[in-house]
Amino acid sequence: MTRPLRTAARFGLAGAFCALAISAAPAGAMGGRGGPPSAPAQPAPAQPAPAQALPAEPERLAPGQVGKPFMVDPEARAAEEKRAAEAKARAQAALSEDERRKAVQKPAAQWYRGNRVLLEIEEPSAGIKARWQFERSTANDIRVVIDEQRKAGPQRGTLLLIGQKALLTRSLQLARPGSALPAIDGPALLLNLTLRMLERAVPGGPQSLRGERVVKVADPSVAIVVDTPTAQGLFLAPWTLTGKVRPTAEGVAFDFVLRSRSRTDPDGFHSTALRGTWQLDDRAPPAFGDDLSLEGWQLHSIQPAPGDARSPSPPLWLAVPRPGFQTLGELRQALGRGWPENAPAAAAAPVPASPAKAPRP
């Protein structure tokens, strides 16, 4: 029997890596739609033993480019989640406590502990080319530097996720106030995809690499599903991953091409290039100090959308514009006091500039 190759992005947002993390995949760069995203720093739970395969993915996704956030039909999504949950429960029940403990410790889980990832992606058929830099601190705060070229135009800026409840943005052209979450969906989806492909290419984990390795991994029947609390990406089977991966002085370099069946042309294939570097820097991990000035940043609280508390469905997550703080330390103090539960919402506006400019990340 087989199981779907599935990953989920969580930010304590709702966290791959992003606070940009993974659900059904071991460890996670991103978390499930049912709660705020979690950081990919935590080793993912062990993959359960093979469970009953889900039915083939129907062509049910709304129009959109692969790698670009898109929403799924709510009824189809709910049915898929129910089937996946039942299959996972059956597999978990078949695992002994000792097997679960061993699975969590498996070498491949190390891929989800990285704290610096540089990812360059290119999808010619979708007209997308992007470069994303992900950094995760020991406190699981996440920074993403974005440089994208899309058909709709370029997008450049920075996202900073703090405490899984606050999302800061700078220089990003948001479609509308409160639309910061979609800006992080694309990077989160592709980061999770990359970590999953690294896991499949080098199941022994980064420490097992002794030299350049030629990679060719394929699956004729199981699709790859990556998702965040607000978006989902699907790479249909049959798919093939080819390329190379090698150790470097700082970590690991990879250069992959993923070919998956097209969603629009039954006889066509979609190509996604994934290039970059992966690092786990324990000596000098990324850090975002309390003295960091928030001048020029827009602040959003990450919270569930209002809804029926009796509803069994996971909540949708929103990025609500909030009045800004002067420093990152002030924001962290407010988070310690329970922000944003009692904080007023406000129109998204950066903190006014001041003559003295503190260093920025």
C-alpha positions as CSV (number, residue, x, y, z in Angstrom):
1,M,0.0,0.0,0.0
2,T,1.1,3.6,-0.5
3,R,0.5,6.9,1.1
4,P,0.3,10.4,-0.3
5,L,3.5,12.4,-0.4
6,R,2.1,15.3,1.5
7,T,3.6,18.3,3.4
8,A,2.0,21.2,5.1
9,A,3.4,24.7,5.8
10,R,2.8,26.3,9.2
11,F,3.8,29.6,10.6
12,G,2.9,29.7,14.2
13,L,1.0,31.4,11.6
14,A,-0.1,30.1,11.3
15,G,5.6,28.9,10.6
16,A,8.5,26.9,6.7
17,F,10.7,26.6,7.9
18,C,8.3,29.3,7.6
19,A,7.2,29.7,10.7
20,L,7.3,29.2,7.2
21,A,6.6,23.9,8.9
22,I,5.3,20.2,7.7
23,S,2.3,18.2,8.8
24,A,2.0,14.8,7.3
25,A,5.7,14.9,6.3
26,P,8.2,14.1,9.1
27,A,9.3,17.3,10.7
28,G,8.2,20.4,9.1
29,A,9.1,23.4,7.7
30,M,5.5,24.4,7.9
31,G,2.4,23.4,9.7
32,G,-1.2,22.4,9.0
33,R,-4.2,24.5,8.1
34,G,-5.8,23.8,11.4
35,G,-3.5,26.2,13.4
36,P,-0.9,28.8,13.1
37,P,2.2,27.8,11.2
38,S,5.1,26.3,13.2
39,A,8.7,26.7,12.5
40,P,10.6,24.0,10.5
41,A,13.2,23.9,13.1
42,Q,11.5,21.1,15.1
43,P,12.2,17.6,13.8
44,A,9.0,16.3,12.3
45,P,7.1,13.5,13.8
46,A,7.9,10.2,12.4
47,Q,6.3,9.1,9.2
48,P,3.7,6.5,10.1
49,A,3.9,3.1,8.6
50,P,2.4,2.9,5.1
51,A,-1.3,3.5,5.2
52,Q,-4.0,2.9,2.7
53,A,-3.5,4.9,-0.4
54,L,-5.9,7.8,-1.0
55,P,-7.9,7.9,-4.2
56,A,-6.1,9.6,-7.1
57,E,-6.2,13.4,-6.9
58,P,-9.0,14.8,-9.0
59,E,-8.6,17.8,-11.1
60,R,-10.3,20.0,-8.6
61,L,-8.0,22.9,-8.1
62,A,-8.9,26.4,-9.0
63,P,-7.0,27.8,-11.9
64,G,-3.5,29.0,-11.0
65,Q,0.1,28.4,-11.6
66,V,1.9,25.5,-9.8
67,G,4.1,27.1,-7.1
68,K,1.7,30.0,-6.8
69,P,-0.8,30.0,-3.9
70,F,-4.2,28.8,-4.9
71,M,-7.3,27.8,-2.9
72,V,-9.0,24.4,-3.1
73,D,-12.7,23.7,-3.3
74,P,-13.8,23.6,0.4
75,E,-15.9,20.4,0.1
76,A,-13.2,18.5,-1.8
77,R,-10.6,19.8,0.7
78,A,-12.7,18.7,3.7
79,A,-13.2,15.2,2.1
80,E,-9.5,14.8,1.4
81,E,-8.5,15.9,5.0
82,K,-11.0,13.4,6.4
83,R,-9.5,10.6,4.3
84,A,-6.0,11.6,5.2
85,A,-6.8,11.8,8.9
86,E,-8.4,8.4,8.9
87,A,-5.4,6.8,7.1
88,K,-2.9,8.5,9.4
89,A,-4.9,7.3,12.5
90,R,-4.8,3.7,11.2
91,A,-1.1,3.8,10.5
92,Q,-0.3,5.4,13.9
93,A,-2.3,2.7,15.7
94,A,-0.1,0.1,14.0
95,L,3.1,1.6,15.4
96,S,4.5,0.7,18.7
97,E,5.8,3.4,21.1
98,D,9.4,2.2,20.4
99,E,8.8,2.4,16.6
100,R,7.5,6.0,16.9
101,R,10.6,7.0,19.0
102,K,12.9,5.5,16.4
103,A,11.1,7.2,13.5
104,V,11.4,10.7,15.1
105,Q,15.1,10.2,15.4
106,K,15.7,9.0,11.8
107,P,18.5,10.9,10.0
108,A,16.2,12.3,7.3
109,A,14.5,14.5,9.9
110,Q,17.7,16.6,10.1
111,W,16.6,18.3,6.8
112,Y,13.9,20.1,8.7
113,R,16.3,21.5,11.4
114,G,18.1,23.8,9.0
115,N,18.3,27.5,10.0
116,R,19.5,29.0,6.8
117,V,18.2,28.1,3.4
118,L,18.8,29.9,0.1
119,L,16.3,28.8,-2.5
120,E,16.1,29.8,-6.2
121,I,13.2,28.5,-8.2
122,E,12.2,28.8,-11.8
123,E,9.0,27.6,-13.6
124,P,9.2,28.6,-17.2
125,S,5.6,27.6,-18.1
126,A,4.3,29.7,-15.2
127,G,6.5,32.7,-16.0
128,I,8.0,32.6,-12.5
129,K,11.6,33.1,-11.3
130,A,12.3,33.7,-7.6
131,R,15.1,33.9,-5.0
132,W,14.1,33.5,-1.3
133,Q,16.4,33.6,1.7
134,F,15.1,31.9,4.8
135,E,16.6,32.3,8.3
136,R,15.3,30.9,11.6
137,S,16.6,32.0,15.0
138,T,16.9,29.7,18.1
139,A,13.6,31.3,19.3
140,N,12.0,30.1,16.0
141,D,11.5,33.6,14.7
142,I,11.6,33.6,10.9
143,R,12.9,36.0,8.3
144,V,12.3,35.7,4.6
145,V,13.9,37.9,2.0
146,I,11.9,37.9,-1.2
147,D,13.0,38.7,-4.8
148,E,10.5,37.5,-7.3
149,Q,9.9,38.0,-11.0
150,R,6.4,37.1,-12.2
151,K,4.2,37.9,-15.2
152,A,2.4,40.4,-13.0
153,G,5.6,42.2,-12.2
154,P,8.5,42.0,-9.7
155,Q,8.0,41.6,-5.9
156,R,10.8,42.4,-3.5
157,G,10.8,42.9,0.3
158,T,11.2,41.2,3.6
159,L,8.9,39.2,6.0
160,L,9.7,38.7,9.7
161,L,7.6,36.3,11.8
162,I,7.8,36.8,15.5
163,G,6.5,34.6,18.2
164,Q,4.1,32.9,15.7
165,K,1.6,35.7,16.3
166,A,3.2,38.8,14.7
167,L,4.1,39.2,11.1
168,L,6.2,42.2,10.0
169,T,6.5,43.2,6.3
170,R,8.8,45.7,4.7
171,S,8.8,47.0,1.1
172,L,6.3,44.4,-0.1
173,Q,3.6,45.5,-2.6
174,L,0.5,44.0,-0.9
175,A,-2.6,43.7,-3.0
176,R,-4.7,45.0,-0.1
177,P,-4.4,45.7,3.7
178,G,-4.2,42.4,5.5
179,S,-3.0,40.3,2.5
180,A,0.4,39.6,3.9
181,L,-0.3,35.8,4.3
182,P,-0.5,35.2,0.6
183,A,2.9,36.8,0.2
184,I,4.4,34.1,2.3
185,D,2.5,31.2,0.9
186,G,4.5,30.9,-2.3
187,P,7.9,30.8,-0.5
188,A,6.5,28.5,2.1
189,L,5.1,26.0,-0.4
190,L,8.3,25.7,-2.4
191,L,10.5,25.5,0.8
192,N,8.4,22.6,2.0
193,L,8.7,21.0,-1.5
194,T,12.5,21.4,-1.4
195,L,12.9,19.9,2.0
196,R,10.8,17.0,1.0
197,M,12.9,16.5,-2.1
198,L,16.1,16.7,-0.1
199,E,14.7,14.0,2.2
200,R,13.9,11.8,-0.7
201,A,17.2,12.4,-2.5
202,V,19.3,11.9,0.7
203,P,17.3,9.8,3.2
204,G,20.4,9.4,5.3
205,G,20.3,13.1,6.2
206,P,22.8,15.9,5.4
207,Q,25.5,14.2,7.6
208,S,25.5,11.2,5.3
209,L,26.8,13.1,2.3
210,R,30.5,12.4,1.6
211,G,30.7,13.8,-1.9
212,E,28.6,14.9,-4.9
213,R,25.6,12.6,-5.4
214,V,23.6,12.2,-8.6
215,V,19.9,12.2,-7.8
216,K,17.1,10.4,-9.7
217,V,13.9,9.7,-7.7
218,A,10.6,9.0,-9.3
219,D,7.0,8.0,-8.3
220,P,4.6,6.7,-10.9
221,S,1.4,7.0,-8.9
222,V,1.6,9.2,-5.7
223,A,1.2,13.0,-6.1
224,I,3.1,15.5,-4.0
225,V,0.9,17.8,-2.0
226,V,2.3,20.9,-0.2
227,D,0.1,23.3,1.7
228,T,-0.1,26.2,4.1
229,P,-3.0,27.4,6.3
230,T,-4.3,29.4,3.3
231,A,-3.0,27.7,0.1
232,Q,-2.2,24.4,-1.4
233,G,0.1,23.2,-4.2
234,L,-0.2,19.9,-6.1
235,F,2.5,18.2,-8.2
236,L,0.8,15.3,-10.0
237,A,2.2,11.8,-10.5
238,P,4.0,10.5,-12.3
239,W,6.9,12.8,-11.2
240,T,10.6,12.6,-11.5
241,L,13.3,14.4,-9.5
242,T,16.8,14.7,-11.1
243,G,19.9,16.6,-10.3
244,K,22.8,16.7,-8.0
245,V,23.5,17.4,-4.3
246,R,26.9,17.9,-2.6
247,P,28.3,18.9,0.8
248,T,29.9,22.3,1.2
249,A,32.0,23.9,3.9
250,E,28.8,25.5,5.3
251,G,26.2,22.8,4.6
252,V,24.7,21.4,1.4
253,A,24.3,22.6,-2.1
254,F,21.5,21.2,-4.4
255,D,20.4,21.6,-8.0
256,F,17.2,19.8,-8.8
257,V,14.6,19.7,-11.6
258,L,11.2,18.2,-10.7
259,R,9.1,17.1,-13.6
260,S,5.4,16.4,-12.8
261,R,2.4,15.7,-14.9
262,S,0.5,18.8,-16.0
263,R,-2.8,19.6,-14.4
264,T,-4.2,21.1,-17.7
265,D,-2.6,18.8,-20.3
266,P,-2.9,15.0,-19.6
267,D,0.0,14.4,-21.9
268,G,2.1,17.3,-20.8
269,F,4.6,17.8,-18.0
270,H,5.5,20.7,-15.7
271,S,9.1,21.6,-14.8
272,T,10.2,23.2,-11.6
273,A,13.9,24.0,-11.0
274,L,15.0,24.1,-7.4
275,R,18.6,25.4,-6.7
276,G,20.2,26.6,-3.5
277,T,22.0,25.9,-0.3
278,W,21.0,24.4,3.1
279,Q,22.7,25.1,6.4
280,L,22.4,24.2,10.0
281,D,24.6,26.7,11.8
282,D,24.7,26.0,15.5
283,R,27.8,28.2,16.1
284,A,26.3,31.5,14.9
285,P,22.6,30.9,14.3
286,P,20.5,33.8,13.0
287,A,19.4,36.3,15.6
288,F,17.0,39.3,15.6
289,G,17.9,41.5,18.6
290,D,15.5,43.5,20.7
291,D,17.2,46.7,19.6
292,L,16.1,46.1,15.9
293,S,14.3,49.2,14.8
294,L,10.8,48.6,13.3
295,E,10.9,51.9,11.4
296,G,9.5,51.3,8.0
297,W,7.9,47.9,8.8
298,Q,4.2,47.1,8.7
299,L,2.8,45.0,11.6
300,H,0.1,42.4,11.4
301,S,-1.3,40.0,14.0
302,I,-1.8,36.4,12.9
303,Q,-5.2,35.2,14.2
304,P,-8.1,33.0,13.2
305,A,-10.9,34.6,11.2
306,P,-14.2,35.1,13.0
307,G,-16.5,32.1,12.6
308,D,-18.7,29.5,14.2
309,A,-16.8,28.1,17.2
310,R,-18.9,24.9,16.8
311,S,-17.6,24.3,13.3
312,P,-15.4,21.2,13.0
313,S,-13.4,22.7,10.2
314,P,-10.0,24.2,10.9
315,P,-10.1,28.0,11.1
316,L,-9.0,30.3,8.4
317,W,-6.1,32.6,9.3
318,L,-5.9,36.3,8.8
319,A,-3.1,38.9,9.0
320,V,-4.7,41.9,10.7
321,P,-3.0,45.3,10.3
322,R,-2.0,46.7,13.7
323,P,-0.4,49.9,15.1
324,G,3.4,49.5,15.0
325,F,6.1,49.4,17.8
326,Q,9.3,51.3,17.7
327,T,11.6,48.3,18.3
328,L,11.4,44.5,18.2
329,G,12.0,44.4,21.9
330,E,8.8,46.4,22.5
331,L,6.8,44.0,20.3
332,R,8.2,41.0,22.2
333,Q,7.2,42.6,25.5
334,A,3.7,43.1,24.2
335,L,3.5,39.5,23.0
336,G,4.6,38.4,26.5
337,R,1.6,40.4,27.9
338,G,-0.9,38.6,25.6
339,W,-0.8,40.9,22.5
340,P,-2.8,41.1,20.3
341,E,-6.0,39.9,22.1
342,N,-6.7,43.4,23.5
343,A,-4.9,45.5,20.9
344,P,-7.0,47.6,18.5
345,A,-6.8,47.0,14.7
346,A,-5.5,49.8,12.5
347,A,-4.9,50.6,8.9
348,A,-1.6,49.1,7.8
349,A,1.0,51.8,8.0
350,P,4.7,51.7,8.6
351,V,6.2,53.3,11.7
352,P,7.2,56.9,10.7
353,A,10.8,57.4,9.8
354,S,13.1,59.1,12.2
355,P,16.4,60.9,11.6
356,A,18.5,58.2,13.5
357,K,18.2,54.9,11.7
358,A,19.0,51.7,13.6
359,P,20.5,48.8,11.7
360,R,18.0,46.6,9.9
361,P,18.1,42.9,9.4
